[in-house]
Amino acid sequence: AALQALKRKKRYEKQLSQIDGTLSTIEFQREALENSHTNTEVLKNMGYAAQAMKKVHENMDLNKIDDLMQDITEQQDVAQEISDAISNRAAFGDEFDEDELMAELEELEQEELNKGMRDVRLPSVPSTSLPSRPGKLLACHFLFLMIKACSSTRKRAEDEDEMKKLAAWAS
């Protein structure tokens, strides 16, 4: 009886496998039919759209459209010219040469820089004589003092320039 039950189980499993394969095939066919129907509807609607576009474009002449677009472009150019003419400043103050103004500005900036350089305070030179072979520590200390003096002067000049720019902006 157990052997008969195993044989029946194997037959049922084989039938189940065949039925599953058949169902998969049917499902594939159903999906293919649905896709075909969708494609048919899409093509039909595209045909309707093409006919509607033909109907709309029947009364349009490309030459007339080109002429109309040229007219629009010309009128936009005229409007832009008018807008430019209205928005430009009057010629007051335009009698100065831009290059001359830039040269004068550079000269003023150079004068300010020179003023800042005159105020540079260098460290005093030691009054005692240096040893014939100064040690590395002494040379490093002297170099440190020189760098510190130069950087603080440069920073002060930059701060003064920034303050002047800020004051000019505020006024």
DAZIMO-V563906 format. One record per residue. N is the residue number from 1. RES is the residue in three letters. SS is DSSP state (@ for helix, = for strand, . for the rest). Layout:
n: {N;N}
res: {RES;RES}
ss: {SS;SS}
//
This chain:
n: {1;2;3;4;5;6;7;8;9;10;11;12;13;14;15;16;17;18;19;20;21;22;23;24;25;26;27;28;29;30;31;32;33;34;35;36;37;38;39;40;41;42;43;44;45;46;47;48;49;50;51;52;53;54;55;56;57;58;59;60;61;62;63;64;65;66;67;68;69;70;71;72;73;74;75;76;77;78;79;80;81;82;83;84;85;86;87;88;89;90;91;92;93;94;95;96;97;98;99;100;101;102;103;104;105;106;107;108;109;110;111;112;113;114;115;116;117;118;119;120;121;122;123;124;125;126;127;128;129;130;131;132;133;134;135;136;137;138;139;140;141;142;143;144;145;146;147;148;149;150;151;152;153;154;155;156;157;158;159;160;161;162;163;164;165;166;167;168;169;170;171}
res: {ALA;ALA;LEU;GLN;ALA;LEU;LYS;ARG;LYS;LYS;ARG;TYR;GLU;LYS;GLN;LEU;SER;GLN;ILE;ASP;GLY;THR;LEU;SER;THR;ILE;GLU;PHE;GLN;ARG;GLU;ALA;LEU;GLU;ASN;SER;HIS;THR;ASN;THR;GLU;VAL;LEU;LYS;ASN;MET;GLY;TYR;ALA;ALA;GLN;ALA;MET;LYS;LYS;VAL;HIS;GLU;ASN;MET;ASP;LEU;ASN;LYS;ILE;ASP;ASP;LEU;MET;GLN;ASP;ILE;THR;GLU;GLN;GLN;ASP;VAL;ALA;GLN;GLU;ILE;SER;ASP;ALA;ILE;SER;ASN;ARG;ALA;ALA;PHE;GLY;ASP;GLU;PHE;ASP;GLU;ASP;GLU;LEU;MET;ALA;GLU;LEU;GLU;GLU;LEU;GLU;GLN;GLU;GLU;LEU;ASN;LYS;GLY;MET;ARG;ASP;VAL;ARG;LEU;PRO;SER;VAL;PRO;SER;THR;SER;LEU;PRO;SER;ARG;PRO;GLY;LYS;LEU;LEU;ALA;CYS;HIS;PHE;LEU;PHE;LEU;MET;ILE;LYS;ALA;CYS;SER;SER;THR;ARG;LYS;ARG;ALA;GLU;ASP;GLU;ASP;GLU;MET;LYS;LYS;LEU;ALA;ALA;TRP;ALA;SER}
ss: {.;@;@;@;@;@;@;@;@;@;@;@;@;@;@;@;@;@;@;@;@;@;@;@;@;@;@;@;@;@;@;@;@;@;@;@;@;@;@;@;@;@;@;@;@;@;@;@;@;@;@;@;@;@;@;@;@;.;.;.;.;@;@;@;@;@;@;@;@;@;@;@;@;@;@;@;@;@;@;@;@;@;@;@;@;@;@;.;.;.;.;.;.;.;.;.;.;@;@;@;@;@;@;@;@;@;@;@;@;@;@;@;@;@;@;@;@;@;.;.;.;.;.;.;.;.;.;.;.;.;.;.;.;.;.;@;@;@;@;@;@;@;@;@;@;@;@;@;@;@;@;@;@;@;@;@;@;@;@;@;@;@;@;@;@;@;@;@;@;@;.}
//
